[in-house]
Structures are given as structure tokens and as C-alpha cells.
Amino acid sequence: VQLVESGGGLVQPGGSLKLSCAASGFTFSLYTMRWYRQAPGKERELVAAIGSLGRSTYYANSVKGRFTISRDNANRTTYLQMDSLKPEDTAVYYCYAQREAIYWGQGTQVTVSS
């Protein structure tokens, strides 16, 4: 089982990044997918979630209207489009899969700074 995140990096405030999470080793289309983030010295927090068919989504208040979660079940990938980025969005972003089992990715660093 693997969840591999990519797409992180350094971006200026107001900029955009798109994170990807490629899944393997389990039936991706049956799993709820989530993105979490953890900033230095802070607890890991839920950022966004998407149901197995992509019909239901959830966003933390802090990212609502700026981030968009999506998934492509045919390609076993989930995405997090992040727009209007702020310095407080700086964190390691983790992909998470849940059904009977729970899987985590290794994380990708997002840094928002001028």
C-alpha cells in the first residue's frame, strides 16, 4: 500500500499550488480521501475530505473558498488545488485514505513566503 504526495514547494502569498496523491495497493475507489496538514509546533489538522464517488466534500473553515479537493478514480489519484495561499498555510500536507483500513502518505512540504 502506498500513498505518494507530490506538488509541494515554495510559493509567494496569493499564489497557487496543486498537490497530488497517487494511490496503490488498495481499492482506491472505495475509500474516502482526506488531506491533513501539520505546521511546526501545531497539531495535525484536517484540511479537506472527499467521498469515494467524489460527490461529497468537506473543507475546514480556514481554507473554504480557496482550496478544492477532487479525485480521479480511474487514475487512483486525489488532488488538492490551493489558491490564494497565505503564510499560515505553510505546513507539511498529508494524504489520508480511510475505509476499513487507514493509510497515510509521507507528506509534502508547502511553504508560503515572500
C-alpha positions as CSV (number, residue, x, y, z in Angstrom):
1,V,0.0,0.0,0.0
2,Q,1.3,3.4,-0.9
3,L,0.1,7.0,-0.9
4,V,2.6,9.3,-2.6
5,E,2.1,13.0,-2.4
6,S,3.7,15.5,-4.8
7,G,3.3,19.1,-5.9
8,G,4.5,20.9,-2.8
9,G,7.1,23.7,-2.8
10,L,7.7,27.4,-2.2
11,V,5.1,29.9,-3.3
12,Q,4.5,33.6,-2.7
13,P,1.4,34.8,-0.8
14,G,-1.5,34.9,-3.2
15,G,-0.1,32.1,-5.3
16,S,-1.4,28.7,-6.1
17,L,-0.2,25.1,-5.9
18,K,-1.8,21.8,-6.8
19,L,-1.0,18.8,-4.7
20,S,-1.4,15.2,-6.0
21,C,-1.7,11.9,-4.1
22,A,-1.2,8.8,-6.1
23,A,-2.5,5.6,-4.5
24,S,-1.6,2.0,-5.0
25,G,-2.2,-1.4,-3.3
26,F,-5.8,-0.9,-2.3
27,T,-9.2,-0.4,-3.9
28,F,-8.9,3.4,-4.2
29,S,-12.4,4.0,-5.5
30,L,-14.0,2.6,-2.3
31,Y,-12.0,4.9,0.1
32,T,-12.8,8.3,1.5
33,M,-9.8,10.5,0.9
34,R,-8.6,13.4,3.0
35,W,-5.9,16.0,3.2
36,Y,-4.4,16.9,6.5
37,R,-1.6,19.4,7.3
38,Q,0.7,20.0,10.2
39,A,2.6,23.2,10.8
40,P,5.7,23.3,13.1
41,G,4.6,23.2,16.7
42,K,1.0,22.6,15.9
43,E,-1.3,19.6,15.8
44,R,-2.2,17.9,12.6
45,E,-5.5,19.3,11.3
46,L,-8.0,18.1,8.7
47,V,-8.0,20.4,5.6
48,A,-10.4,18.7,3.2
49,A,-12.2,15.4,2.5
50,I,-13.9,13.8,-0.4
51,G,-16.2,10.8,-0.6
52,S,-15.5,7.7,-2.5
53,L,-17.5,8.8,-5.6
54,G,-16.4,12.4,-5.4
55,R,-20.0,13.7,-4.7
56,S,-19.4,14.9,-1.2
57,T,-16.7,17.2,0.1
58,Y,-15.7,18.9,3.3
59,Y,-13.4,21.9,3.9
60,A,-12.0,23.4,7.1
61,N,-13.3,26.9,7.6
62,S,-9.7,28.2,7.2
63,V,-9.5,27.0,3.6
64,K,-13.1,27.2,2.4
65,G,-13.4,29.1,-0.8
66,R,-9.6,28.9,-1.5
67,F,-8.9,25.1,-1.7
68,T,-10.6,22.5,-3.8
69,I,-10.3,18.7,-3.3
70,S,-11.0,16.4,-6.2
71,R,-10.3,12.8,-7.2
72,D,-9.8,10.7,-10.3
73,N,-10.8,7.1,-9.5
74,A,-9.7,5.8,-12.9
75,N,-6.1,7.1,-12.2
76,R,-6.2,6.4,-8.5
77,T,-5.3,9.9,-7.6
78,T,-6.7,12.7,-5.4
79,Y,-5.8,16.3,-5.7
80,L,-5.8,19.5,-3.6
81,Q,-5.9,22.7,-5.6
82,M,-4.7,25.5,-3.3
83,D,-5.4,29.1,-4.4
84,S,-4.9,32.5,-2.7
85,L,-2.3,30.9,-0.5
86,K,-1.4,32.6,2.8
87,P,1.7,32.3,5.0
88,E,-0.4,30.5,7.6
89,D,-1.0,27.7,5.0
90,T,2.7,26.7,5.4
91,A,2.8,23.1,6.6
92,V,3.5,19.6,5.7
93,Y,0.5,18.3,3.8
94,Y,-0.5,14.6,4.2
95,C,-2.8,12.4,2.1
96,Y,-5.0,10.0,4.0
97,A,-7.3,7.1,2.9
98,Q,-10.0,5.5,5.0
99,R,-12.4,2.7,4.8
100,E,-11.8,-0.5,6.9
101,A,-8.2,0.4,7.0
102,I,-6.4,3.7,7.3
103,Y,-3.4,4.8,5.2
104,W,-1.2,7.8,5.3
105,G,1.2,9.3,2.8
106,Q,4.7,10.6,3.7
107,G,3.8,14.3,3.3
108,T,4.8,17.1,1.1
109,Q,6.1,20.5,2.3
110,V,4.2,23.6,1.3
111,T,5.9,26.9,2.2
112,V,4.1,30.3,1.6
113,S,6.5,33.1,1.9
114,S,7.7,36.2,0.1
